[in-house]
Amino acid sequence: MRRTFIRLAESVTSRPLNLREASATLLPPLPLYRRLLRAHRHLSVEMRSLGDDYVKAEFRRHRQVDNPAYIIGFLSQWKMYLDQIPVGPEAKHFRGKRLDPTVFEKMSAEQLGQLYELMHVTKDVWKPVDPHTDDGPSHPEGEPSS
């Protein structure tokens, strides 16, 4: 029992925890996938639905990738996304963030095509609802509405 405490004490460092280093650690694919889906639980219904579908599709697409560089890039980008998702009550009002222009420059033509498709899919989610418009049937003047 004493040796366990000594090993535990040796593993604790005196320097403060660097959150950037701690968040930069890569997670294995399955735990990362689960954490992403759990993080989406706090989002609004529309955002959760869109996010869950996208995460599932991307992880399915990359299931057979063998190139370590692609795997590390894939996992690190999803981990960065996970770190940006707010947790708690403020997550209901989360609306994403703008992409850095340098990210666009590094994207391949295929990635830009996927981003373009995603933009069109999300337009339906982001359509603002105007409370001043009446979606009911319009009645010509003089006709009583029933």
C-alpha contacts under 8 A as a table, 3 or more apart, distances in Angstrom:
res1	aa1	res2	aa2	distance
1	M	4	T	5.32
1	M	5	F	6.75
2	R	5	F	5.27
2	R	6	I	6.37
3	R	6	I	5.03
3	R	7	R	6.18
4	T	7	R	5.19
4	T	8	L	6.09
5	F	8	L	4.96
5	F	9	A	6.03
6	I	9	A	5.08
6	I	10	E	6.18
7	R	10	E	5.07
7	R	11	S	6.31
8	L	11	S	5.23
8	L	12	V	6.75
9	A	12	V	5.45
10	E	13	T	7.38
13	T	16	P	7.84
17	L	22	A	7.69
18	N	21	E	5.45
18	N	22	A	6.28
19	L	22	A	4.93
19	L	23	S	5.96
20	R	23	S	5.27
20	R	24	A	6.04
21	E	24	A	5.05
21	E	25	T	6.77
22	A	25	T	5.81
23	S	79	K	7.83
23	S	80	M	7.83
23	S	83	D	7.14
24	A	76	S	7.49
24	A	79	K	7.62
24	A	80	M	7.60
26	L	72	I	7.93
26	L	75	L	6.59
26	L	76	S	6.08
26	L	79	K	6.91
27	L	31	P	6.58
27	L	32	L	5.63
27	L	75	L	7.17
27	L	79	K	7.42
28	P	31	P	5.83
28	P	32	L	6.13
28	P	75	L	7.77
29	P	32	L	5.19
29	P	33	Y	6.01
29	P	75	L	6.92
30	L	33	Y	5.02
30	L	34	R	6.24
31	P	34	R	5.07
31	P	35	R	6.11
32	L	35	R	5.10
32	L	36	L	6.15
32	L	75	L	7.88
32	L	78	W	7.81
32	L	79	K	7.14
33	Y	36	L	5.24
33	Y	37	L	6.43
33	Y	55	V	7.56
33	Y	59	F	7.67
34	R	37	L	5.24
34	R	38	R	6.16
35	R	38	R	4.97
35	R	39	A	6.00
35	R	82	L	7.73
36	L	39	A	5.09
36	L	40	H	6.31
36	L	55	V	7.69
36	L	82	L	6.08
37	L	40	H	5.14
37	L	41	R	6.77
37	L	52	D	6.17
37	L	55	V	7.84
38	R	41	R	5.35
38	R	42	H	7.83
39	A	42	H	6.08
39	A	43	L	7.67
39	A	82	L	7.37
39	A	85	I	7.06
39	A	87	V	7.05
40	H	43	L	5.30
40	H	47	M	7.77
40	H	48	R	5.18
40	H	51	G	6.88
40	H	52	D	7.02
41	R	48	R	6.47
42	H	48	R	7.86
42	H	87	V	6.49
42	H	88	G	6.38
42	H	89	P	7.45
42	H	91	A	5.64
42	H	92	K	6.35
43	L	47	M	6.01
43	L	48	R	5.50
43	L	91	A	5.15
43	L	92	K	4.71
43	L	93	H	7.49
43	L	94	F	6.98
44	S	47	M	5.32
44	S	48	R	5.94
44	S	91	A	7.50
44	S	92	K	4.87
44	S	93	H	7.23
45	V	48	R	5.13
45	V	49	S	6.11
46	E	49	S	5.27
46	E	50	L	6.24
46	E	125	V	6.52
47	M	50	L	5.18
47	M	51	G	5.86
47	M	125	V	7.84
48	R	51	G	5.05
48	R	52	D	5.84
49	S	52	D	5.33
49	S	53	D	6.19
50	L	53	D	5.38
50	L	54	Y	6.17
50	L	122	T	7.87
51	G	54	Y	5.13
51	G	55	V	6.04
52	D	55	V	5.22
52	D	56	K	6.09
53	D	56	K	5.27
53	D	57	A	6.13
54	Y	57	A	5.16
54	Y	58	E	6.09
55	V	58	E	5.23
55	V	59	F	6.10
56	K	59	F	5.35
56	K	60	R	6.06
57	A	60	R	5.08
57	A	61	R	6.11
58	E	61	R	5.03
58	E	62	H	6.25
59	F	62	H	5.18
59	F	63	R	6.03
60	R	63	R	5.25
61	R	64	Q	7.47
62	H	65	V	5.40
65	V	70	Y	7.46
65	V	71	I	7.01
66	D	70	Y	7.93
66	D	71	I	7.45
67	N	70	Y	5.43
67	N	71	I	6.35
68	P	71	I	4.97
68	P	72	I	6.07
69	A	72	I	5.27
69	A	73	G	6.15
70	Y	73	G	5.09
70	Y	74	F	5.93
71	I	74	F	5.08
71	I	75	L	6.08
72	I	75	L	5.24
72	I	76	S	5.91
73	G	76	S	5.20
73	G	77	Q	6.08
74	F	77	Q	5.41
74	F	78	W	6.35
75	L	78	W	5.24
75	L	79	K	6.06
76	S	79	K	5.00
76	S	80	M	6.17
77	Q	80	M	5.09
77	Q	81	Y	6.26
78	W	81	Y	4.95
78	W	82	L	6.13
79	K	82	L	4.94
79	K	83	D	6.25
80	M	83	D	5.11
80	M	84	Q	6.44
81	Y	84	Q	5.16
81	Y	85	I	6.57
82	L	85	I	5.50
83	D	86	P	7.88
85	I	91	A	7.32
85	I	94	F	7.86
86	P	90	E	6.63
86	P	91	A	5.04
86	P	94	F	7.20
87	V	90	E	6.79
87	V	91	A	5.47
88	G	91	A	5.66
88	G	92	K	7.95
89	P	92	K	6.01
90	E	93	H	5.66
90	E	94	F	6.74
91	A	94	F	5.01
99	L	103	V	6.85
99	L	104	F	7.78
100	D	103	V	5.42
100	D	104	F	7.22
101	P	104	F	5.32
101	P	105	E	6.84
102	T	105	E	5.16
102	T	106	K	6.62
103	V	106	K	5.29
103	V	107	M	6.49
104	F	107	M	5.32
104	F	112	L	7.71
107	M	110	E	7.95
107	M	111	Q	5.75
107	M	112	L	6.26
108	S	111	Q	5.16
108	S	112	L	6.25
109	A	112	L	5.09
109	A	113	G	6.19
110	E	113	G	5.03
110	E	114	Q	6.31
111	Q	114	Q	5.05
111	Q	115	L	6.15
112	L	115	L	4.99
112	L	116	Y	6.10
113	G	116	Y	5.03
113	G	117	E	6.26
114	Q	117	E	5.08
114	Q	118	L	6.12
115	L	118	L	4.97
115	L	119	M	6.13
116	Y	119	M	5.06
116	Y	120	H	6.52
117	E	120	H	5.25
117	E	121	V	6.33
118	L	121	V	5.07
118	L	122	T	6.10
119	M	122	T	5.26
119	M	123	K	6.35
120	H	123	K	5.29
120	H	124	D	7.59
121	V	124	D	6.23
121	V	125	V	7.66
122	T	125	V	5.13
122	T	126	W	6.33
123	K	126	W	5.13
123	K	127	K	6.17
124	D	127	K	5.58
130	D	133	T	5.84
131	P	134	D	7.72
139	H	143	E	6.36
139	H	144	P	7.59
139	H	145	S	6.67
140	P	143	E	5.85
